[in-house]
Structures are given as structure tokens and as C-alpha cells.
């Protein structure tokens, strides 16, 4: 089972076709999840989530009542907690629903602490085993995650660039058969290797590493100007 989850991040960072993505997922029988304000956003898009999860402290009583009357499975979290709503969502969908893949929207932008939690939560030892089944998508980027081993990086249409971020101590990281190769990198702090590209007439290249976690960040420019 696939899952499409919407968090409460800024709506201007959503992909332009986000409603279509959720409608198609609904038709395919995939699980639709709203996390906190993301549940309300889905209702406003005309899509009732199958699962709503959060402390819902950012919602008005009338909005929460609407969600409670429409959604079959609601999981309430305590506002005073050790895990964020995003982390609780991952535990719920992987452990209770036994899903195969998770696409997360609304996880970027807004408060930086929230974005960093969403980016780094897969380093949590209890979630790390699910890392390679998770992607974070917004208007400009798609982020996927890798645990140690050999991985083929596949080209995705409309994303001309790809960067790699070491999220923890990394051992023997290699990028092979890409435009810019990297050989036997070791590092004990997070580092980003940005703006790589696929070689002409190729659709994949290889990365491998022995320790740590790597985030692969597919990206595209949304205007003519960028900083790097």
C-alpha cells in the first residue's frame, strides 16, 4: 500500500498539481493521511483523509469538529510529547498499516525547526529502517533517503539537478558515473554535495557508502535566479 500524507507547511510550496495527486491516489485505493493542519487542508481540497493524526492545537474547534465527523481513523497526540506529529505519523503508517511507500507533502518551508525535524526524523533509530520507503516532495524538490549500501540513482523527469546530503557521520561515500564523481569520502559532520547531473544519454548512476545516511535531493529551478 502507498501512502500520500499532507502536513501543515505553507501552501505556496505545494506542487502545482497536488490536488490531482491526492485524487489519483484516492482512486487507486492508496491511503490518504492528514497530519494536524494538513487534515484541514485536505478537506478544503475536497478530499477526506483516511487517517488524521496530530494534537490539532492549530485548528479552530469548528474545523476539528468537521474532521472528526468525516474521518474514520483519528489519532490524537498529546501536545506535550517527545515525538513530533510527523514522527508519530511515520510510526502509525508503517507499524499499524504496514505500508510500502510514503510520499510526504507540506513538510518544507515555514518554521525552520519544523522543516529540520521533517528532514532529520529518519535518523531516529526506531524510524531508520523505513528511510528508503519515504520521500518528501514540494514545488521544487523531491528528497529520498538511503541507508548504507549500493544504490542506483534513477533520473526523474523535470528534475535536472540532484544533490546529496550526508545527514550523519559518513564512511566511504562514492558517486560513480555521474557528471561529478566523488571517491571515498569520509566525514563526521553533515555536508551537502549539490548540483550534480546525469551524464548525457543516461538514466541512472550509482552511489555507495558504508556508514551513515544520505538524502538524495532532486531539484529544479523555479525561476531564472538561484544562489549557487
C-alpha positions as CSV (number, residue, x, y, z in Angstrom):
1,X,0.0,0.0,0.0
2,X,1.2,3.5,-0.8
3,X,0.5,6.5,1.4
4,X,0.2,10.2,0.5
5,X,0.4,12.4,3.5
6,X,-0.1,16.2,3.8
7,X,1.4,18.2,6.6
8,X,0.7,21.7,7.6
9,X,3.5,23.5,5.8
10,X,3.0,26.6,3.6
11,X,0.6,26.0,0.7
12,X,2.7,28.1,-1.7
13,X,5.3,25.4,-1.7
14,X,2.9,22.7,-2.7
15,X,3.4,21.1,-6.2
16,X,1.0,22.8,-8.6
17,X,-0.9,19.6,-9.2
18,X,-1.2,18.5,-5.6
19,X,-5.0,18.1,-5.7
20,X,-4.7,15.8,-8.7
21,X,-2.0,13.7,-7.0
22,X,-4.3,13.1,-4.0
23,X,-7.4,12.5,-6.1
24,X,-5.5,9.9,-8.2
25,X,-4.1,8.3,-5.1
26,X,-7.7,8.1,-3.7
27,X,-8.9,6.5,-6.9
28,X,-6.1,4.0,-6.7
29,X,-7.0,2.9,-3.2
30,X,-3.9,4.4,-1.6
31,X,-4.0,5.7,2.0
32,X,-4.6,9.4,2.4
33,X,-3.2,10.9,5.6
34,X,-3.6,14.4,7.1
35,X,-1.2,15.5,9.8
36,X,-2.5,18.2,12.1
37,X,-3.5,21.2,9.8
38,X,-2.8,19.0,6.8
39,X,-6.1,17.3,7.6
40,X,-8.0,20.6,7.2
41,X,-6.1,21.4,4.0
42,X,-7.2,18.1,2.5
43,X,-10.8,18.8,3.5
44,X,-10.5,22.2,1.8
45,X,-9.3,20.4,-1.3
46,X,-12.4,18.2,-1.3
47,X,-10.5,15.1,-0.2
48,X,-11.4,13.4,3.1
49,X,-8.3,11.7,4.6
50,X,-8.5,8.1,5.6
51,X,-6.3,8.9,8.7
52,X,-5.9,12.1,10.6
53,X,-3.2,12.5,13.2
54,X,-2.0,15.2,15.5
55,X,-2.6,17.3,18.5
56,X,-4.7,19.6,16.3
57,X,-3.7,22.6,18.5
58,X,-3.5,24.9,15.5
59,X,-7.2,24.3,14.4
60,X,-10.3,26.0,15.4
61,X,-13.0,23.9,17.2
62,X,-15.3,24.1,14.2
63,X,-12.5,22.9,11.9
64,X,-11.6,20.0,14.2
65,X,-15.3,19.0,14.5
66,X,-15.5,18.8,10.7
67,X,-12.5,16.5,10.6
68,X,-13.9,14.4,13.5
69,X,-17.2,13.9,11.7
70,X,-15.7,12.9,8.4
71,X,-12.5,10.9,9.1
72,X,-12.8,7.3,10.1
73,X,-9.4,6.9,11.9
74,X,-8.3,9.8,14.0
75,X,-5.2,9.5,16.2
76,X,-4.9,12.2,18.9
77,X,-1.4,13.1,20.2
78,X,-0.6,15.0,23.4
79,X,0.8,18.5,22.7
80,X,3.4,17.7,25.4
81,X,5.3,14.8,23.8
82,X,8.7,13.6,22.8
83,X,7.9,12.7,19.2
84,X,6.5,15.2,16.7
85,X,3.3,14.6,14.8
86,X,5.4,13.8,11.7
87,X,7.3,11.1,13.6
88,X,4.1,9.7,15.1
89,X,2.6,9.6,11.6
90,X,5.5,7.5,10.4
91,X,5.2,5.1,13.2
92,X,1.4,4.8,12.6
93,X,1.5,4.2,8.8
94,X,4.5,1.8,8.9
95,X,3.6,-0.2,12.0
96,X,-0.2,-0.2,12.0
97,X,-1.0,0.0,8.3
98,X,2.1,-1.9,7.1
99,X,2.5,0.4,4.1
100,X,5.2,0.1,1.4
101,X,5.9,3.7,0.5
102,X,5.2,7.1,1.9
103,X,5.0,10.4,0.0
104,X,5.0,13.5,2.2
105,X,3.8,16.9,1.1
106,X,3.7,20.1,3.1
107,X,6.8,19.3,5.1
108,X,9.0,22.2,3.9
109,X,9.0,25.9,4.4
110,X,7.6,27.9,7.3
111,X,9.3,27.3,10.6
112,X,12.9,26.1,10.2
113,X,12.7,23.9,13.3
114,X,9.7,22.1,11.8
115,X,11.4,21.6,8.5
116,X,14.6,20.3,10.1
117,X,12.6,17.8,12.2
118,X,10.9,16.5,9.0
119,X,14.2,16.2,7.2
120,X,16.1,14.6,10.0
121,X,13.4,12.4,11.7
122,X,14.5,9.3,9.8
123,X,17.8,9.3,11.8
124,X,15.6,8.2,14.8
125,X,16.7,4.6,15.3
126,X,13.1,3.5,15.5
127,X,12.4,5.0,12.1
128,X,15.6,4.5,10.3
129,X,14.6,1.1,8.8
130,X,11.8,2.8,6.9
131,X,14.1,5.5,5.4
132,X,14.2,4.1,1.9
133,X,10.4,4.0,1.6
134,X,10.0,7.7,2.3
135,X,10.0,10.7,0.0
136,X,9.4,14.4,0.8
137,X,8.1,16.5,-2.1
138,X,7.4,20.2,-2.6
139,X,7.1,22.6,-5.5
140,X,10.8,22.5,-6.4
141,X,12.3,19.4,-4.8
142,X,11.9,15.7,-4.1
143,X,14.0,14.2,-1.3
144,X,14.6,10.4,-0.9
145,X,16.8,8.7,1.7
146,X,19.3,5.9,1.6
147,X,20.8,3.7,4.3
148,X,24.3,2.2,3.7
149,X,24.8,0.0,0.6
150,X,24.9,0.3,-3.1
151,X,22.1,2.3,-4.7
152,X,21.2,3.1,-8.3
153,X,20.0,6.7,-8.7
154,X,17.3,6.9,-11.3
155,X,16.6,10.0,-13.4
156,X,13.2,11.6,-12.7
157,X,11.6,13.8,-15.4
158,X,11.5,17.5,-14.8
159,X,14.3,17.4,-12.2
160,X,17.6,18.3,-14.0
161,X,19.7,18.5,-10.8
162,X,20.4,16.2,-7.9
163,X,22.4,16.8,-4.7
164,X,23.4,14.6,-1.9
165,X,23.4,15.4,1.8
166,X,25.2,13.3,4.4
167,X,22.9,13.5,7.4
168,X,25.2,11.8,9.9
169,X,28.8,10.6,10.1
170,X,29.5,9.1,6.7
171,X,32.0,6.4,5.8
172,X,33.4,5.7,2.3
173,X,30.8,7.6,0.2
174,X,31.2,7.3,-3.6
175,X,29.3,8.8,-6.5
176,X,30.0,6.9,-9.8
177,X,29.2,7.6,-13.4
178,X,27.5,11.0,-12.7
179,X,28.7,14.3,-14.2
180,X,30.7,15.0,-11.0
181,X,32.1,11.9,-9.3
182,X,33.1,11.5,-5.7
183,X,35.5,8.9,-4.4
184,X,36.0,7.5,-0.8
185,X,34.6,10.5,1.1
186,X,34.7,10.2,4.9
187,X,33.1,12.9,7.1
188,X,31.9,13.3,10.7
189,X,29.6,16.3,10.1
190,X,26.7,16.9,7.7
191,X,27.8,18.0,4.3
192,X,26.0,18.8,1.0
193,X,27.2,17.8,-2.4
194,X,25.0,19.9,-4.6
195,X,24.1,20.5,-8.3
196,X,25.1,17.1,-9.7
197,X,23.7,16.0,-13.0
198,X,23.2,12.8,-15.0
199,X,25.6,12.2,-17.9
200,X,24.1,12.8,-21.4
201,X,22.0,9.9,-22.7
202,X,22.0,8.1,-19.3
203,X,19.1,7.5,-16.9
204,X,20.9,6.3,-13.8
205,X,24.2,6.3,-11.9
206,X,25.5,4.7,-8.7
207,X,26.2,5.8,-5.2
208,X,27.5,3.6,-2.4
209,X,28.6,4.1,1.2
210,X,29.4,2.0,4.3
211,X,28.0,4.1,7.2
212,X,25.6,6.9,7.8
213,X,22.5,8.2,5.9
214,X,22.3,10.0,2.6
215,X,19.5,12.2,1.4
216,X,19.3,12.5,-2.4
217,X,17.7,15.8,-3.4
218,X,16.2,16.1,-6.8
219,X,15.6,19.7,-7.7
220,X,14.6,22.2,-10.4
221,X,14.8,25.9,-10.8
222,X,11.5,27.7,-10.5
223,X,12.8,31.0,-11.9
224,X,16.0,32.3,-13.6
225,X,17.8,33.2,-10.4
226,X,19.4,31.0,-7.9
227,X,22.1,31.3,-5.3
228,X,24.6,28.5,-6.2
